[in-house]
Every structure is written in structure tokens, then in C-alpha cells.
């Protein structure tokens, strides 16, 4: 049971991180999400504080796949948006080559510090859902 509790705690912490990143990286504050997603602000505040989110909420929030996937990552699951075109290969190539260039630049001095590792992690997080769609 301890393993299940750890997964739940990690998922809730990452749910909170999802809301933090939505605001800091995309400008999607709780107020903006409420207004544009038609979800009561009190509900969003509860989810941001760690209240359990229903499955429909992940879709209703309409956040990028990498942010939505954070909530499920302790369970080794990722979210991918179905698309009607072949843009996934192009998107994967662009993101992967950007990651590679960023990695090479950050490792130029032979060391990757904790800040560089965090930045590379953010960049890698965006690649995972795209790669999963292409591999499916």
C-alpha cells in the first residue's frame, strides 16, 4: 500500500506543478483558465491546491500534452493529442533537434549543472508525448 500512496502523493505534487507551469510558462493563471475553460475558479483553486481532479478535467483544461502528462507520469503514462495530419514527425524532429542543440551548448564546458539539467528536463518533457504518438 505504501507504493500506491507514494504514487498518489507524487501525482498530486505534479498536478500542482502542472498548474504552476501553466501560469509561469504559458500565462494561464487560475483566473484565465476559469474564464477561457468555463470551469469555476473555486474548482480550479482546489485542484491547484491538490484536490483530486476527475479524468474529464485533464481534457477540459486543454493544456499542452507535456503539462497534462505530468499528472500521470508517476504511473508511467503520458497524454497525447490525436491529430489528423502527419505533423507529428515534423514536430518530433524540430523538438529533438532543438534538444540536441541545447544539450551540446550546455555541455560545451564538459559539465551540466543542476540548472542546465532542469532546463533540459523541461525540454525533454515536451518531446515525450510527441515521440509516443509517432511510435504508436
Steps between C-alpha positions, in 0.01 A plus 500: 500500500793735565592490131148605400504785751835624365366494143192696609707759688735539204208537261341769717830687532537487122140617455594807703814539288285478185298802615816688600662438161180587313513840663876563490569363151171569322340784697200281581412612851206349688293806404586462131429126506166561669398760246620313189415142605168575671605328823413670829798675656431331834532160330828599336637633828417168665677303230801733512513444877502122449134391506440193284419588140253289304625353171283738294690794648822405322322541169297803601810694606634474143862534610791382284561125512828534688330684788200269510733199500664618822199383705526147360879468485532321839291223340725500190214633284502791258233700322501547124262706293363327192566698186370455149825573315862382485629799695617274780816395315586861426427603859714217636790589270486867598477429874769229494746709300435797729567279802823369343624851421413620850677199654815556296507868591448433872765227505760709316702542819477125573255536791124523527405685819168457681349802325598366159365157592168657604479696175578188297237310700238760410599469136492118512156509664364656181649226281353199683132533395598571139737202488232271644254607230753440224595160645137385532 
